[in-house]
Amino acid sequence: MWPFARNPERDARSTEAALVPAAFGTDPVLRSGCAAVREGGVAAGLTLLAEERDDPEVRVHRAEALGRAAVGRLDGVAALAEGSADRADALLWLGYALLAAALSGPVGAAAGRADRKALDAALTEARLPLEAAARLRPDDPAPWAALQTVAMGLGADRGEKDRIWGEVVARAPHLLPAHMTRVRTLSPARGGSAEEMFAVAGAAADTAPEGSPLPSVLALAHAEYLRAERARIVAEGGSGYIAGLGLGRLTGESVRELFDAARAWARAGVEHERDVQAHHLFGWAFYRVEATEAAAWHLGAAGRYYCDLPWSFFGRARAGAADAMSRLGVVPGGGRA
């Protein structure tokens, strides 16, 4: 019998169909709660937030996921914030929901002048409940982590961004989403410098607790750098295709540094709320430099979930992840083909 030849486009479409977003979490309990919120059961979200006040990683992860789930239920969450016995949690959730709603519209180069004004207004609206939540629960890093994103979106000055960053790390020095936002804030695309961005990412990786996926911010820094370089080349009249082929700093010692960071994290074998995000960051970087075995291992370890970062920097996130996985022979949730 003649063997069937692989069809890369067909494989990518099949892989894309099998992937699901990690936006609502990967934990079945959280995903179930998000589903209940989307169907109108907003009380479930407040219960989930209250359960994890002492774990910053889990708390922020839940606030993000529940915020996305509540984009179509803003009135319900606002009503909870008005009458809840725990206003701090309700206001935190409302702030994350308003932030998710703000970021669901056109952003960046895709945003026109009217879109930009609407985004600024929406981000300003999100800031108010987050600041109120921070006042009501002074030890909670979760409001400050979201306020980082608000400040980045509003183009706040460096002093304000540094102030908010200081508030976050004073409460949770190794919080992965906060470090990811800090790296993005320092990107050359946002007026920062590559040197400072990589220095912050490297310091985070070097000081990460054992088993923390925090070293994956190194891969995010490379993605931000490549995105900024591509935008610069295109702005100067260069070809988008040629710009997309660049490796930036993903060569030599930088790649070895990524390998060492990924290996040390994986060897620890400690489960973490952000494992899937870290696998996609490392998987993207190794795929970019054609380190196929390492890329396949990380993307296979992500199971059937895909993350927006870093794939969304270079096109549609789901399509980008699916294309990489299909070319590597990775079957979502099932190892390698």
Buried (B, 14 or more C-beta within 10 A) or exposed (E): EEEEEEEEEEBBBBBBEBBBBBBBBBBEEBBBBBEBBBEEEBEBBBEBBBBBBEEBBBBBBBBBBBBBBBBEBBEBBBBBBEEBEBBBBBBBBBBBBBBBBBBEEEEEEEBEEEBEEBBBEBBBBBBEBBBBBBEBBEEBBBBBBBBBBBBBBBEBEEEEBBBBBEBBBEBBBBBBBBBBBBBBBBBBBBEBEBEEBBEBBBEBBEEBEEBBBBBBBBBBBBBBBBBBBBBEBBEEEEEEEEBEEBBBBBEEEBBEBBBEBBEBBBEBEEEBBBBBBBBBBBBBBBBBBEBEEBBBBBBBBBBBBBBBBBBBBBEEBBBBBBBBBBBBBBBBEEEEE
